[in-house]
Amino acid sequence: MNLFESAAFSVFRLLMFKQMRGSYLFLIGIVAVLSACSNVATQFDKEVDVLVIGGGASGTMAGIQSARLGASTQIVEEGPWLGGMLTSAGVSAIDGNHRLHSGLWAEFRQNLYDYYGGADSLSTGWVSKVLFEPSVGAEILLKMAQAEEKLTVQFNTKLLKINQIDGGWLATFSSDKGDTVYIKTAVVIDGTELGEVAKMVGIPYDVGMDARSVTGEEIAPEQANNIVQDLTYVVVLEDFGKGADKTISRPENYDPTPFYCTCQGRCDTSVFKRTLWDCGYMMEYGRLPNNKFMINWPISGNDYYANIIDMSAEERDSTLEKAKWFTRCYVYYLQNELGFKNLGIARNEFPTDDGFPMIPYHRESRRIKGKVRFTLNDLARPFSQKTALYRTGIAVGDYPVDHHHGAYPDQSKIPDIHFHPVPSFALPLGTLIPAAVKNFIVAEKSISVTNIVNGTTRLQPVCMLIGQASGVLAALAVELGVSPDEVPVRKVQKHLLEAGAYLQPYSDVTPENSYWEAVQCIGSTGIIKGEGKNKGWANLTLFHPDSVMTAPALLEGVRELVPGFDFSFETNVVTVEEAGRVAAELSRAIGSDPSRQVNAIDKIWEEYAFGEYVPSAAVTRCQMAVLLHELAAPFETLQVDLQGQFITETE
């Protein structure tokens, strides 16, 4: 019986007491019980500034970043590892963002490089350039967390309930030792795999595919449905050497037919209409260091369809056992029928009795209704929308929109969303913030995006960067004494830049460039815009830093900030001297700090290593960005709202 139930039971006893002893004693008792009830909400075992529930890819990075900004932070994880899909689910092949080495994602990757001996040591399989053993990933993430003095991590602890109280939240947990733990916090971050905390506190959400009429996405189905992406129970196999026979026992009700098209040789490709690989090459797809193999194969492999999101705990357990059985059948097929008998389940990889990961790989979750909903149109054509969500960017991604529906029984009802080409993108801040609930942030795959967009925002680097932004937002909310929805967008972005995180997905300007921050800031105002492109798996947005700045493009960008802004250029190509005068006039028009005008352009040229200062020379786009950043500072001067619109003084 918990404290609230005990108080209710006491009221019942007092009602009985009234009948026996009279009203006076009854009233005294009621006062005592109500006094006790008023204290229930404030009784807790621990108080922290930020509570991260779920230590997955997002939750881990959220906890680390929040602590780095000085907020007392706790991660509570239901399992024994940090990392979620990166580690506990065994999906240790990073998809995307290889050219966008941003923030904590880049830090995690560097730690992997250091552990294995360089970048080439991680390029072991052809699906990714960053492959690693899940146990190593978990060890690295734990060390990163333990290095933060303001961060504590509690494993094997399950959330029972959570209540909103004055000043934040009171969360009730049960540990694996049977203890009940109460934690009070100012801000909660939902870092769970399926948005469990968001549901618990009553945040509205969507599950499945959205209707085209609602999202305006041309490739969305005409009618909404509850179909989600396939999940996968990954398994890691290990090569035990030539001649070894590690064939598992034949699974009950084993049927090889679902796997016949997993590679070349047994499938009629004229009917199947998918590219099939040589079986040996297929196995190299997820090769990990130290002769291990991640089995997460989408083509007639171990993807499994099940929408478990709103199932009961018992239904989930039963369904996931079937998903694990299906993967076990696939392992048996690989060993017994394709001849990979030397590959056995790696027994030293996961702390489980059967050698399987602790959780399945969930590609899709609940998607909350947030302050902003990010659609495919916002992602694919960011500069031509009514809103300017790109200005509020807090995480970047460059993977195609990739949906797994191969295991769904009736694929004719589903749009074919397989590597839909898009440019790289900036995820807006408002997707992390619920529309109505205060002091709450949502991370991982439960952010406010459409079903289609989830096909790219679900990837590991993006989720890590979502977590980092969540940590910044939470820590700033605590510091400023406001709810996360009231934290200025530019403050969040400024701290992310200081942490080496990209706001805009410009892969041709990296943090190693002296002008990287200037490009990120000016790109986030929209004065100079990038060009989105896609080439197969390579989805790009290019800033073209060394191209000349043209007068029409510059005027168009400046007029978005200052309508009617005018300047007379000698030609269509902007000179260095003209660029400096435009920046100075913009500074006066938007009310920038006048002290910036003392910065001499020749000194700026020297500081940024631009070479010889020639006023009459054509200015490049990166040089223009620097002059705007140094002399006018529009990023710092003009605030934006969650829709990316500039905030006027009257607002």
N, C-alpha and C positions, 0 to 999 in steps of 0.2 A: 504493500500500500504506500503510495507516494504522499507528499505533504498536502497536496490539494485534496486528495481523497480522505486523508485523515481528518482534515478540517471539516469536510462535509459530514463525515461520520460523527464528529463531535457535535455538530449542530443537531443532528438527529437525536443523539442522546439527550441534549438539552431540552428538545421538544418533549421528550418523555419525562424529563425531570420537572418541567413546568406543570404537567398534569399532577404530579405528586406533591410539589412543594410551593407552588404559587408563582405569581407573576414577578415579584421583586427579584427573587433569586434567578429567575429565568433571564431577566434583562441584564443582570450582572454577567451571567454566563455568555449571553450573546455578544456583549461588548468585548469580553475576553477572546471569544472565538474570532470575531471580526478583526480584532487587533492582530491575532495570530495570522489570519488569512492575508492581511495587508502586508505582513512581513514575508509571506511565502515567496512572493515574486522577487524579493531582494536577497533571498538566501542562496548562496552559491559557494562552490569550492574554489573557484578561480575567476579572476576578472582580467580580461585582456582588451586592448583597443580593437583588434581585428581578429575575428574567428573565421578560419577557412575550413569548411566542412567538405572533405574529399581531397585526398592528396594525389590526384592524377597529374597529367601534364600541365594543366592550367593551375590547379590548386597548389602544386609545389612551387611554381614560379611566382604565384601571387604571394605566398607566404614569405619567400625569400626577399622579394622586392619590397613588400610592406615593412619588413623588419629593417631593411637597409635604409629606409627613410625614417627610422626611429620609432615606429609604432610597435608596441608590445603585441606580438602575433602568435597565434597557435594554429597549427594544422591538426585536425583530427581525421584520421584515416581508418576506414573499416577493416582494411586488410593489413598485411605485414610489411608492405613496401610502398615507397613513393614512386610516382611515375605513371600510374594508370596504364593507358594503352602502350606507352613506351616500354614498359617493363612488366607489370602484372598481367597484361594481356598478351605479351610476347611479340608485339608488333615493333620489332627493333630494327626496322629499315625505314629511314626517314624519307618521306616524300615531299619534294618541293623545297623552295627557299635556299637552294644551294648558293645562288648568286646574291641572295639577300641575307647576309650574315648579320642578323639584327639582334641586339640586346642579349637577353639571357639564353635565347636559342643559340647564338654564336658562342656564348660562354660554355654552354653544355657541350657543344660540338668540339670546342678547343680542348676541353677536359678529356673527351674521348680520344682526340688526336694524341694528347700527351700520354694517355694510358697505353694505347696500342702502338705508338711510335710513328705518328704522322698520318697525313690525310690518305696516302696510298694504302695504308694498312686497313682502312675502313671501306675501301672500294672493292669489296670481295664478291659482291653479287651484282647482277646487271639491272636490278630494279631501282637501285639507289647508289649514291656515292658515299652514304654514311650508314653502314651496317655494324651492329655491335651485339654482344651477348646481353640478353635482358638482365641477368644478374649483375653484370658490370655497370649497366646503366643505373640500376637501383643503388648500387654502392656509390656511384658518383653523385647522384642526386642527394643521397643522405649526407654525404660529406659537404656538399654545397649548403644544405640546410643547417647542419651542425656548426658551420662556420659563422652563423649569424647569432650574435648574443641575444638579440631581441626575439628570437624565434624558438618555440618549442614544438615538438612533434609527438603526437600520441597515436600509436598504432592499435589495431585490433579493437577498435571502439566504435560502437554503433549509435547513431542518433536515434533517440526515442521520440522526442518532441521538441518543439521550439515555440516560444511565446514572445510576442512583442511587449516590451515594458518601457517605462519611462527611461529615456536615454539609450535605448537600443534593444537588445534581445537577451533572453535567458534560454539556453539550450540544455537539454537533458540527455545524457549519454549513458550507455551501459558498456563497461569494459569487459574484456574476455575473462576477467577474474570475478565477474558478477557484481562489481561495484557500480553504483549509480553516481554519476558525476554531473554537477551543475556548473555551467560556465556562463558568466555574464560578459557581454561584449557590446561595443558601440556599433560595429559594422559587421555584417555577415557576408561572406563570399561563398556562393554555391559552386564548389568545384567537383561535384559528383558526376559520375558518368552519364546519368540519365535525368539530371535536373530534379533530384528527389526532394531537396530542401525547398526549392521554388514551389513545388506542388504542395508541400506540407504547410507553407505559409499562405497559400491561396492565390498565388500569382497565376493569372490566366495564361494558357499556352496552347500551341497547336501541335498536332501529331500527324505525320503523313504529308501527302501532296496537297499543295494549294491550288485553288481554281485560277485559271488564267484571267478571268474577269476581276479577280481580287488583286492579283499581283501585277498584272499587265505584262507578264513574261510570255513571250511568244511560244516558247517550248514547253510551257506548263500544260497539264491536261485541262480540258474544258471544265471538268467537274472535280471538286476536291474529293480525296479519299484518305483512308488511314493506312495506306501502304508505305512502309518504311524500307530503308536499305537492308540488304542481307547483313547478318552478323556473322562472325567467324570465331570458332574455337581454334585458335592457332596452336600448333605444337612445334617444338624444336627437336629436330633429329640430330644425331651425332654419328659421324663416320667411325665405325669401330674397326676398320681395316679390311683389306681384301680377304675374302674367305670367311669372314664372320657372318653368322646368321642370327640376326636380332629380330626375326619375324615375330610379331605379337600373336597371341591367340586369335583365332578367327572370331570376330565379333558375332554375337547372336543376331540372327536375321540379316546377315551380311548379304548385300546385293551390289555387284560391281557395275551394273549398267549406268548409274549416274555419272561414272567417272570415265567412260569410254572416250569422251572427247577432250580429255585433259591434256593430251599431247598427240603427236602424229602417230598414225598406224592403225587405229581401230575405229575411225570415225569418217563418215561421208561428209567431207568438207563442203560439197556442193549444196548439201541440205543445211549443215550447221552454220555456214557463212561467217565463220570467225577464223582469224589467223591462228593456226596451231603450230607450236614449236616442237622441235625434236625433243624427245623425252629427257635426254641427258641435259640439254640446254635449259629446258624448263626447270629442272631441279637446281640449276645455278642461279635462278631468279632471286632467291632469298638466301644465298650462301652467306653465312656469318663468319667472323674470324674463328680460328681454332677448330676448323673442320666441322662446323655445325650448320644446320639448315633450317631456316624459318619456313614452315609450311603454312602459307597463307595465299593459296593459289586460286584466282577468281574464275578460271575457265574450266568448268566441269570439275572443280576441285572441292574444297571444304567450306565454301560459303554456304550459309544455311538461312533459310527464310523463317523469321519469327518476329512478330511484333509483341515484345514482352513489356513494353513501356508502362502500360497501365494494368498489367496482370497483378494478381495477388502474389505474395512471397512463395506460396506453395506452387502456384501455377508456373511461376518463373523457374523455380528449381527443377520442376519436372521437364519443362521445355528446354532448359539449358543442358540437362542431362542427355536429351535427344541430340542436341547440337554437338555435344562432346562425343557421343556415340558415332555420329556421322563422320567426324574427323578421325575417329579410331578406325572406322571402315576405310577411309581414304588412305590412312597409313598402311593398313593391311594390303590394300590394292597396290600401293607403290612398292611395297616389299615383296608381295607374293606374285603379283601379275606383271609388274614392270621390272622386276629383278633387283630392286634396291635393298636386298636383304642385309647388307652391311650397314645400313642406316637404321639405328635404333633410337628410341626415345631417350633424350639426354636426361639422365636421372639427377644430375648435379646442378640443373639450371633453375628449377623452381622448388620452393619449400613445400611441395605437395606429395602425397603418397603415390599418385599415379604419374607424376612427371609432367602433368599438364599445367598450363598457366592458372593463376588463381581466378581470373575473370575472363569472359569472352571479349572479343573486340567489337564494341558497339560503334557502328558508323553513324548512327542517328539517335537523337534524343528528343525530349520535349523541346520546343522552341518557344520561349516566352514572348509575350506581347510587351515590347519595350518602348522606350521613349522614341526610338527610331527603328524602323524595319528596313533592313538592307536587302534589296532585290537584285535580280540579275541585271536589270537595266541600270541601276546605280553602279554596279560593278563594271559592266562592259562599256558604258558610255558616261563616265563620271562627270564630264565637263558640259554635258548638254541636258542635265536634269533641272527641274524646277528648284530642287534643293541643291546644296553644294556640300554633300556629306563628306567628300574627299578632304575638305578643309578640317574636318574633325578626326582625321586618321590617327589611330593608335596602335595598329598592328598591320603587317603586310603579308601578302601571300602571292604565289605565282603558279599554283598547280591548276590544271584544267578542272572544270566541273565534272567530277567523276562519280557516277552513281553505280552501285552494285545491286543489280536486280536479277542476276542470272538464275537464282534459286527460287524466285517467285513462281508459283505454279501457273499463272495465267499472264504471261508477259505481253500478250496482245493488248492488255488494258493499260500498259505503262509506256510513257514516252521513252524513246531510246536516248538516254542521256549518258553517253559513253564518251568521255574526253571531249565534251563540248568546249570549243576554243574560246578563251577569254583573255584579255590582257592581265598583267599582274594588277593588284588592287590594294587599296588602303581601306581597312575596316573602320567604320565610324564608331566613336565613343558611345553614342546613344544606344547601341545594340546591347551593351552590358547592363543597362539600367532599366529596371521594371517601370512600366508606365505609371503605376500607382503606389507601390509599396516603398516606404522610406528605409534608409539605412541598410540597403540590401543590394548586392551586386551579383550578377550571374556570369559564369565563365564556362569554359570547356565548350561542348557542342550545344548547349542550351540557350545560347544567345539569340537575340531577336533578328533572325535572318529567315528567308524563305527556304522551303524544302530544297529548291534547286541550288541556291547559294550554299547551303550546308554541304553540298558535294565538293566544295573546295575549302571552306572555312574549317572543316572537320580535321584537316591534316595536322600532323604533329607539331611542326614549327609554328603554325598559326595559333594553335591552342596554347602553346608555351608563351607566345607573345600576348595573347588575350589574357593569360594569367598575369604576366608582368604588368600590363596596363591596369588590371583589376587591383593589383597590389598598390600601385601608385595612387589610383583613385581612392581606395580605402584609407590609406595613410594620410592623404591630403584632407579627406573628409574629417578624420579625427583631429588633425592639426588645426583646421579652420573651425571646427565645432559645427559642421553642417552635414546634411544628408548628401550622399554621393551625387545626386542629381543637381545639387547646387554648387558643386565645385567647378570653377571656371575651366573651360576646355583647354585654354592655352596653358594653364598651370600644369595640367596633366601632361600635355605634350612637351612642355619645357623639361620636366623631370625625365621623361622618356628619352629625350635627346641627350640629356646629361648622362644617361645610362647606356648610350650607344645604340638606342633602338630607332629604327626607321619610322617615320610618319608617312612618307610617300615611297612608293615601290620603285624608285629609280635605280635600276641595277647598274647603270653606267656611271654612277657617282657613288663612291664607297667612303666609309669613315676614314680611310687612309688619305683621301683627298683633303687638302686644306679648306676647301670650300664646301665640304659635305653639309655642315650645319646650315650654312647660308642657303644652299639649294633646298634642303628640307623645309626650312622656314618659309622661303619665298614660294616654293611649290605649294605649301599649305595655305597660302593666301590666294593662289590662283593667278597672280600677276604673270608668271611664266608657267606654262603648262607643258606637261610631257606628252609623248606620243605612245599610245597603247598598241601593241603588236602581239601576234601569236604565230609561232612556227612549230607545228607539231606539239611536242610536250613543252616547248620553250615559250612561256608566256611572259611578255616583257612590257614594261613602260620605260621609255627612254627619255632622258632629259636633254640629250645632245649638248653636253656642256661646251664643246669646242666649236659648235656652229655659231655663226654670227647672229646677233640679235637684230631682228628686223623692226623697223619703226611701227608698221601696222600691228604686229603682234604685241609689242610693248604697250601701245596706246590702248588696244583692246583690253589688255589685262589690267592696266592702271584704272581704266574707267569703270571697272567692276567695283573698285573701292571708292573712287571719286568720279561720279557721273559728270560728264561735261569737261573733264580734264583735257587740256589741249597743250600742244607743244609743236613748234615748227622745226622739223628736221630738214637738213640739207638734202639728204637722199633717203632711200628706203632702208639703208643700212645705218644703224646707230653707231656713232663714234664714242670713244671713251669720254671725251669732253661733254658731249650731249648727254650721255648716260649719267654723268655726275650731276648735271643741271636738272635732269628729270627727277633724280633721287632727291635732290634738295627741294624742289618744288613740291614733290609728293610729301616730303616731311612736313612742310609748312601747312599743306592742305589737310593732313590728318592729325596735326597737333603733336608730332613726335617730340621727344626730348631735344630742346635746342642745342644742348651740349654736343650732340652728335655732329653738328655742322662744322666743328673745329677739326674733324678728322680730315687730314689732307689726303687727296686721292693717291698721290705718289707714295705716301707712307703705307696706304692700304695695299698698293701694288707690291710693295716690298714685303709686307707682312704675309701676304698670300702667295708669294713667290711666283708672280705673274710675269716676271721678266722685265724688260725695259719699258718704262712708262712713256707712251707716245699718245698724247691727247687726240691726235687726228686719226689714230688707227681705229679700225672697226672693233667694237666691243663684242666679246663672245657672250653666250648665254650664261655661263657660269660666272663670268666677270660682272655681268649685269646683276645677277643675283646677289653677289657680294656687295656691290655698291648700294643696292636697295636695302640690303640687310644692315649695312654699317651706317648709312647716312639717313635712312628714313625709318627703319625698324617697324614696318607695318605689322609683322607677326606679333610683336610685343605690344604695339600701340592699339591695334584694333582687335577687340574681343569678338568671338563668334559664339552663337548659340549651338545647341545640339543638332540643328538642321544645317549648320554651316553658314548661316546668314550673319552679316556683321551687325553688332549690337550698337545702337546709337545711344547717346548720352541720356535721352529721354526714357529709354528702356531701363 
